[in-house]
Amino acid sequence: MNIIVPMAGAGKRMRPHTLTTPKPLLPVAGKSIVEWLLIDIAKMNPGKLGEIAFVTGHFGQETEIELAQIAKRLNCTSSIHYQQTALGTAHAILCAKPVLKGPVIIAFADTLFKTDFQLDKNADGVIWVKKVEDPRQFGVVKLNKENVITDFVEKPSEFVSDLAIIGIYFFKDGENLCKELEYLIENNIKDKGEYQLTNAMENMKKKGLKLLPGKVDEWLDFGNVEVSLSSHKRYLDFIKNQSLISQDVLLENTTLIQPVSIGAGTKISNSVIGPHISIGKNCHITNSIISNSMIRDNSNLTRVNLENSMIGNHTEVKGVLQSLNLGDYSTAKS
């Protein structure tokens, strides 16, 4: 089974962090968002995964190497496909046309999820959904009494359903999906100015294909800094029984309040760390209290009291007693 991962968006709402790193590669508990996503998909699918196709912007060779390494760690081959212009979800998937063969999973790379749902490979398609309070900003589905999807509505202005599509899909026949996507573009069929996957699925449904909902227990979005910190907190709770602290971390007179993730080469002294902290590699932290925050690699923090903060790579923070949102190579002192 192949996987297509559309991830070409600029991630503007996550700036300054996405000025240097594509949003799906931002770290959560020692791994990138997209790697955790693929790990969870692999758990959901009992069969062997095939090729992982990453649909990106021109993020550079370093990013492409990192994506290839993620696929390799999952024992998969990988390929890079470019979306030159943001023309919608259907267009993004079609950029990876060579991989639309046989059973295929589509996973948009700015979300994480938790579910006990096992993939039904006999279904024509499975669309994962989550009940939300305000469905107006999402694509939603309607179901009949047999739990089969009857309608797709993109960002409804009036209430039609509260089952939001989270951005993860299974299609039994990748070639058929490809034909439906091509039909939209060849006939210039758009919704809200873009080529939408929901329109292709609507055509499939009209032709008699059975599309089922896959419901998730948790849906964690990384759309902006505030939401990302909340999602990071929840995800650490999910994986807290895993080994999240590298063996060569040096701790001196320091209390850890779990769950905590700490990368290799980091040194922490005279501090209280946690709960809900991810600290990257080769950081130095002294005389500090930090909770519910994400700190990236090679950063130095001294005499800080931080919570609800995102700190980029190669930053220096001294004497700060507040929440911070700092990009790479920044300095904050008081």
C-alpha positions, 0 to 999 in steps of 0.5 A, spaced: 500 500 500 502 506 497 502 513 501 501 520 499 503 525 503 501 532 501 505 537 505 507 543 500 503 549 504 507 555 507 505 554 514 504 561 515 500 561 521 506 557 524 511 563 523 517 564 525 518 557 526 516 555 518 521 560 515 526 555 516 523 548 517 516 546 513 511 545 518 510 537 517 518 537 519 517 541 526 519 536 532 514 533 537 517 529 542 523 527 538 520 526 532 517 530 526 510 531 526 510 527 519 514 521 522 509 520 528 503 521 523 506 515 518 508 511 524 501 511 527 498 510 520 503 504 519 500 501 526 493 502 523 495 498 517 497 491 518 499 490 511 506 492 508 507 499 506 510 500 499 512 507 497 511 514 501 510 520 496 511 526 499 508 532 495 512 538 497 514 545 495 521 547 493 524 546 500 531 544 498 535 538 498 536 537 506 528 537 507 528 531 501 534 527 505 530 528 511 524 525 508 527 519 505 530 518 512 523 518 515 521 513 509 527 508 510 526 508 518 519 505 516 522 500 511 519 504 505 521 507 499 520 514 498 519 519 492 518 527 492 513 530 487 512 538 487 506 542 487 508 548 484 502 552 485 497 551 491 491 549 487 487 545 492 487 538 495 485 534 489 491 538 485 496 536 490 494 529 490 495 528 483 502 531 483 504 524 485 500 521 480 505 515 479 504 513 486 496 512 485 496 505 484 492 499 487 490 501 495 493 508 497 492 512 503 492 520 503 495 523 509 495 531 509 501 532 514 499 537 519 495 533 523 496 527 528 491 522 531 489 516 535 484 511 533 483 503 535 480 503 528 483 497 523 483 499 516 477 495 512 481 494 505 474 491 503 471 498 503 472 502 496 474 508 501 475 510 508 475 517 510 477 519 517 472 524 521 472 527 528 466 530 531 467 538 532 463 543 535 464 548 529 464 545 523 464 551 518 472 551 517 472 544 515 470 539 510 464 535 513 460 528 511 453 526 512 451 519 514 445 514 513 443 509 518 447 504 515 453 508 517 455 510 509 457 516 507 451 520 503 454 527 502 460 531 502 460 539 504 466 543 504 466 548 509 459 549 510 456 556 512 450 553 515 450 546 519 449 540 515 454 535 520 459 536 525 463 530 523 469 534 520 474 530 515 481 530 518 485 529 512 486 522 512 483 517 507 484 510 504 482 508 497 481 501 495 483 503 487 488 508 486 487 508 479 480 510 479 482 516 484 486 518 479 481 518 474 476 522 478 482 527 480 483 528 473 476 529 471 476 535 476 482 539 473 480 537 465 473 540 466 475 546 471 471 543 477 472 547 483 469 549 490 471 555 493 476 557 488 480 550 488 480 543 486 477 539 492 478 532 493 471 532 496 468 533 489 472 527 487 469 523 492 462 526 491 463 523 484 465 516 486 459 516 491 454 517 485 457 512 481 455 507 487 462 506 491 461 505 498 465 510 502 465 509 510 467 513 516 473 512 520 472 515 527 478 517 531 478 518 538 483 524 538 485 529 532 491 534 534 492 539 529 498 544 528 495 550 525 498 555 529 502 556 535 497 556 540 493 550 537 500 546 536 502 547 544 495 544 546 496 538 541 503 537 543 501 536 550 496 531 548 500 527 544 506 527 550 500 524 554 499 519 548 506 516 548 508 517 555 510 510 556 515 510 551 522 512 552 523 519 550 529 521 554 536 520 550 541 516 554 546 521 554 542 527 557 546 530 563 542 532 569 544 535 575 540 537 581 534 537 576 527 535 577 523 532 571 515 532 571 513 527 566 511 527 561 518 530 558 522 528 552 529 530 551 534 530 545 541 527 545 547 531 548 542 536 552 545 538 559 540 541 564 542 543 571 538 546 577 532 546 574 525 544 574 522 541 567 515 539 565 510 537 565 509 536 557 516 539 555 520 537 548 527 539 548 531 538 542 539 536 542 545 539 545 541 544 549 544 547 555 538 549 561 540 552 567 537 555 573 530 554 570 523 552 571 519 550 564 513 547 563 508 546 557 513 548 552 517 546 545 524 547 545 528 546 539 536 544 538 542 547 540 539 552 544 541 555 551 536 557 556 539 561 563 534 563 569 528 563 565 521 561 568 517 559 561 510 556 560 506 555 553 512 557 549 516 555 542 523 556 542 527 555 535 534 552 534 540 556 536 536 561 541 539 564 547 534 566 552 536 569 559 532 572 565 526 571 561 519 570 566 514 570 560 511 566 555 515 566 548 515 564 541 522 565 538 524 563 531 531 560 530 537 564 531 534 569 536 536 572 543 531 574 548 534 577 555 532 581 561 
